[in-house]
Amino acid sequence: MCVALFYFVTASAVFWCAPLTVYSADPAELTKLKEVYELHRGRLFDGIKDLDEKYIAALKRHGEVKTKAGDLESVVAVKNELEAHGDGSKYDENSFRERLSNFEGIRNLQKTYLDARKEIEKANQDKVLELDRLYADQLETLVAELTKSYRIDDAVAVRTELERLGKSGNLSDENAEPMGLPSEEEKEELKARAHVTAKAEVQVYLNGEEIFLRTDNPDDGSGTDGKSRFFDLREGDVILVRARGTAVYRSVALAIELPDKNKVIFFQPDDMKVLGQGKDVDLKEFDAKAVAGKPANHPEKILPDSYWVQRWEDHRLDGGEFLKPDPQGEWVIWGCVLTETILER
């Protein structure tokens, strides 16, 4: 990585000394910077390209086995997954998870792909951030140089590229808003209501303050089923869950309804991080930075008995999954920072 970045700096510095001889929509200096940046960024994700090729090959092999066995339904399912995935260039994690197959063989391949892709993305995260910040520094320098030369249109073009980079969400500063992202004052305030159904005791918190649930069904026993009053919600808020289940099939389903947006946020395993254990832990200590800094340890999915499934369906939200609070009998704490992606999906 260090060698690549040194080449990046050297190549761009040399180019700035060269005369401008070719016309393009972008200034030539920016075109060169883009080319080198995209080359190095692409190399970081060669592993994902290889993974896609291996996944497609594995699906085809599985399809051949099922074809020889005369299993038409499995063959059709493999064909559908190959068409949906394509070459992987249009991958979207939420869409991928929504089509997890009911056929065990295909589902195992899908889960293996998801796990492997997350490992690659996690391994590349710091390298991508380093590369993006270096690119941003060079763009800032170029804006200043072009402005001093009174090449205003060219300077504006470079500034536009800098803003685009900021909107990717990769650049941030501990004491400032990421470039191109809304400030706290600009973030849209949403009317929201929480829905919970759990074969467990559950408390829900927003930024460390408890969201009280109205649970008035006397048949629920030690479980939890109900909804909250409406509250205000914004991007960057932290949703926390504290739950304890004593049953083998202990489970929690959580959703946030946004009536003005006519949508519902269903929380999936990867949305929630396991933050710790304890009934007396002060949940105000888990702000967005603390949650983001925790390891990616997620709760498992589980399906409870039909009573609780029916109670969840009674909310008429049409979707969602049950998550398992572990260990059995202990209070466990989960946390999620509400990102733009979660709010818009």
C-alpha positions in Angstrom: 0.0 0.0 0.0 2.8 2.4 0.9 4.5 1.8 -2.5 1.3 2.4 -4.3 0.6 5.7 -2.5 4.2 6.9 -3.1 3.7 6.3 -6.8 0.4 8.2 -6.6 2.0 11.2 -5.0 5.0 11.2 -7.3 3.0 10.7 -10.5 0.6 13.5 -9.7 3.4 15.9 -8.6 5.2 15.3 -11.9 2.1 15.9 -13.9 1.4 19.3 -12.3 4.7 20.5 -13.8 3.7 19.4 -17.4 2.0 21.9 -19.8 -1.7 21.6 -20.6 -2.0 20.4 -24.2 -5.2 18.4 -24.4 -8.7 19.8 -23.9 -11.2 17.8 -21.9 -14.3 18.5 -19.8 -12.1 18.3 -16.7 -8.8 20.0 -16.4 -6.0 17.7 -17.4 -4.5 17.7 -13.9 -7.8 16.4 -12.4 -8.1 13.8 -15.1 -4.7 12.4 -14.3 -5.4 12.4 -10.5 -8.7 10.6 -11.1 -7.0 7.9 -13.3 -4.3 7.1 -10.7 -6.8 7.2 -7.8 -9.3 4.9 -9.6 -6.5 2.5 -10.5 -5.3 2.1 -6.9 -8.9 1.9 -5.6 -9.7 -0.7 -8.1 -6.8 -2.8 -7.0 -8.0 -2.8 -3.4 -11.2 -4.5 -4.6 -9.7 -7.2 -6.8 -10.5 -9.7 -4.0 -14.2 -9.0 -4.5 -14.0 -9.5 -8.2 -12.3 -12.9 -7.6 -15.0 -13.7 -5.0 -17.7 -13.0 -7.5 -16.1 -15.3 -10.0 -15.7 -18.1 -7.5 -19.3 -17.7 -6.3 -20.7 -17.9 -9.9 -18.6 -21.0 -10.5 -19.8 -22.6 -7.3 -23.4 -21.9 -8.3 -22.9 -23.4 -11.7 -21.3 -26.6 -10.2 -24.2 -26.9 -7.8 -26.6 -26.5 -10.7 -24.9 -29.3 -12.6 -25.2 -31.6 -9.7 -28.9 -30.9 -9.3 -29.4 -31.2 -13.0 -27.9 -34.7 -13.0 -30.2 -35.6 -10.0 -33.3 -34.4 -11.9 -34.1 -31.8 -9.2 -35.9 -29.2 -11.3 -36.8 -26.8 -8.5 -33.2 -26.5 -7.4 -32.0 -26.0 -10.9 -34.5 -23.2 -11.4 -33.4 -21.6 -8.1 -29.8 -21.7 -9.2 -30.7 -20.2 -12.5 -32.6 -17.4 -10.8 -29.7 -16.6 -8.4 -27.2 -16.5 -11.3 -29.4 -14.0 -13.2 -30.0 -11.9 -10.1 -26.4 -11.7 -9.1 -25.0 -11.2 -12.6 -21.3 -10.4 -12.5 -21.6 -8.9 -9.0 -21.0 -5.3 -10.1 -24.5 -4.3 -9.0 -24.3 -6.0 -5.7 -26.6 -4.6 -2.9 -26.4 -6.4 0.5 -30.0 -5.8 1.4 -31.3 -7.2 -2.0 -28.9 -10.1 -1.7 -30.2 -11.0 1.8 -33.8 -10.7 0.7 -33.3 -13.4 -1.8 -31.6 -15.9 0.5 -32.8 -19.3 -0.8 -35.0 -21.9 0.9 -32.8 -24.6 -0.7 -30.0 -25.4 1.8 -27.3 -25.9 -0.8 -27.8 -22.5 -2.4 -28.4 -20.8 0.9 -25.0 -22.1 2.2 -23.3 -20.7 -0.9 -25.0 -17.4 -0.4 -24.0 -17.2 3.3 -20.4 -18.1 2.5 -20.3 -15.3 -0.1 -21.7 -12.8 2.4 -19.2 -13.7 5.1 -16.3 -13.6 2.6 -17.3 -10.3 1.1 -17.6 -8.7 4.6 -14.1 -9.9 5.4 -12.7 -8.3 2.3 -14.5 -5.1 2.9 -13.4 -5.0 6.5 -9.8 -5.6 5.5 -9.9 -2.8 2.9 -11.7 -0.2 5.0 -8.6 1.5 6.5 -6.7 1.4 3.1 -9.6 2.9 1.3 -9.9 5.7 3.9 -6.2 6.4 3.6 -6.4 6.5 -0.2 -9.4 8.8 -0.1 -7.9 11.2 2.3 -4.7 11.4 0.2 -6.8 12.0 -2.9 -8.7 14.8 -1.1 -5.5 16.4 0.0 -4.3 16.5 -3.5 -7.6 17.9 -4.8 -7.4 20.7 -2.1 -3.9 21.6 -3.3 -5.0 21.6 -6.9 -8.0 23.9 -6.2 -5.6 26.4 -4.6 -3.1 26.2 -7.5 -5.8 26.7 -10.1 -7.4 29.5 -8.2 -4.0 31.3 -8.0 -3.6 30.9 -11.7 -7.1 32.4 -12.2 -8.3 29.2 -13.8 -11.6 29.6 -12.0 -13.7 27.1 -14.1 -11.1 24.4 -13.6 -10.9 25.1 -9.9 -14.7 24.7 -9.6 -14.5 21.4 -11.5 -11.9 20.1 -9.0 -14.0 21.4 -6.1 -17.0 19.5 -7.5 -14.9 16.3 -7.5 -13.9 17.0 -3.9 -17.5 17.4 -2.9 -18.4 14.1 -4.7 -15.7 12.3 -2.7 -17.1 13.8 0.5 -20.6 12.5 -0.3 -19.2 9.0 -0.6 -19.2 9.0 3.2 -15.5 7.9 3.5 -14.0 11.2 4.7 -14.6 12.4 8.2 -13.0 14.4 11.0 -13.6 13.8 14.7 -14.4 17.5 15.2 -16.2 18.3 11.9 -19.0 17.0 9.6 -17.9 14.9 6.7 -17.6 16.9 3.5 -20.9 17.1 1.6 -22.9 15.5 4.4 -25.6 17.4 6.2 -24.9 19.1 9.5 -26.9 18.2 12.6 -29.1 21.2 11.9 -29.7 20.1 8.3 -30.6 16.5 9.0 -34.3 15.8 8.5 -36.3 15.2 11.6 -38.7 12.3 11.2 -41.8 11.2 13.1 -41.3 7.6 14.3 -42.8 4.9 16.4 -41.2 1.7 17.6 -42.8 -1.8 17.4 -41.5 -4.7 19.4 -42.5 -8.3 19.7 -40.2 -10.5 21.8 -40.2 -13.8 23.6 -38.1 -12.0 26.2 -38.0 -8.9 28.4 -37.1 -5.9 26.3 -36.3 -2.2 26.7 -35.7 0.2 23.8 -33.6 3.4 24.0 -33.0 6.4 21.7 -29.7 8.1 22.4 -29.6 6.7 25.9 -33.2 7.7 26.8 -35.8 4.9 27.2 -38.6 4.7 24.7 -41.6 3.4 26.7 -43.6 0.7 25.1 -47.3 0.2 25.6 -47.7 -3.5 26.3 -51.2 -4.3 27.5 -51.8 -7.9 26.4 -52.2 -10.0 29.5 -51.5 -13.2 27.6 -47.9 -12.2 26.8 -46.5 -13.5 30.1 -42.8 -12.8 30.4 -42.6 -11.7 26.8 -43.0 -8.2 25.3 -45.3 -7.0 22.6 -46.4 -3.5 21.9 -45.6 -0.1 20.4 -44.4 3.2 21.6 -45.8 6.7 21.3 -44.4 8.8 18.4 -41.0 10.4 18.9 -38.5 12.4 16.8 -35.8 10.6 14.9 -32.9 11.7 12.8 -29.9 10.3 10.9 -27.1 9.6 13.3 -29.3 8.7 16.2 -28.5 5.6 18.2 -31.1 2.9 18.8 -30.3 0.6 21.7 -32.0 -2.6 22.9 -31.6 -4.3 26.2 -33.1 -7.7 26.3 -33.2 -10.9 28.4 -34.8 -14.2 27.4 -34.9 -17.3 29.4 -36.6 -19.6 26.8 -34.6 -21.7 24.3 -36.3 -19.9 21.5 -35.9 -16.5 23.0 -36.2 -13.8 20.3 -36.7 -10.1 19.6 -38.3 -8.4 16.6 -37.9 -4.6 16.3 -39.1 -2.2 13.7 -39.5 1.6 13.5 -42.4 2.9 11.7 -42.1 6.2 9.7 -45.7 7.1 8.8 -44.9 10.3 7.0 -42.5 8.4 4.8 -44.9 5.5 4.4 -42.1 3.1 5.3 -40.9 0.8 8.1 -37.3 0.1 9.2 -36.9 -3.6 10.0 -33.7 -4.3 12.0 -31.6 -7.1 10.6 -28.8 -9.0 12.3 -26.1 -6.9 10.6 -27.7 -3.7 11.7 -27.3 -4.5 15.4 -24.0 -4.8 17.2 -23.7 -6.7 20.5 -22.3 -4.0 22.9 -22.2 -5.8 26.2 -24.2 -7.2 29.1 -25.8 -6.0 32.3 -29.1 -4.6 33.7 -27.4 -1.7 35.4 -25.1 -0.5 32.5 -25.7 3.2 31.8 -26.8 3.2 28.1 -26.0 6.9 27.7 -22.3 5.8 27.4 -23.1 4.2 24.0 -23.1 7.2 21.7 -22.7 7.0 17.9 -18.9 7.0 18.2 -18.8 4.3 20.8 -21.2 2.0 18.9 -19.2 2.5 15.6 -16.0 1.6 17.4 -17.3 -1.7 18.7 -16.4 -5.0 16.9 -18.8 -6.3 14.3 -20.4 -8.9 16.6 -24.0 -9.4 15.5 -26.9 -11.3 17.1 -28.1 -14.4 15.3 -31.5 -14.9 13.6 -34.0 -17.2 15.2 -37.6 -18.2 14.7 -39.8 -18.4 17.8 -43.0 -20.4 18.3 -46.1 -19.6 16.3 -47.7 -17.5 19.1 -45.0 -14.9 18.9 -44.8 -15.0 15.1 -48.6 -14.3 15.0 -48.2 -11.5 17.6 -45.6 -9.8 15.3 -47.9 -10.3 12.3 -50.6 -8.6 14.2 -48.6 -5.3 13.9 -49.4 -5.5 10.2 -45.9 -4.2 9.2 -45.3 -6.9 6.6 -41.7 -8.0 7.3 -38.9 -8.2 9.7 -36.8 -10.9 11.4 -36.4 -12.2 15.0 -33.0 -11.9 16.6 -31.7 -14.0 19.5 -30.5 -12.5 22.8 -27.5 -14.4 24.1 -26.5 -15.7 26.5 -29.7 -17.3 27.9 -31.0 -15.6 31.0 -28.6 -12.6 30.9 -29.4 -9.0 30.0 -27.7 -8.3 26.6 -27.3 -4.8 25.0 -27.5 -4.2 21.2 -26.9 -1.0 19.4 -27.4 0.5 16.0 -26.5 3.9 14.5 -29.1 5.1 12.1 -27.4 5.8 8.8 -28.8 7.3 5.6 -28.8 3.8 4.1 -30.9 2.3 6.9 -33.4 5.2 6.8 -33.8 5.1 3.0 -33.9 1.3 2.3 
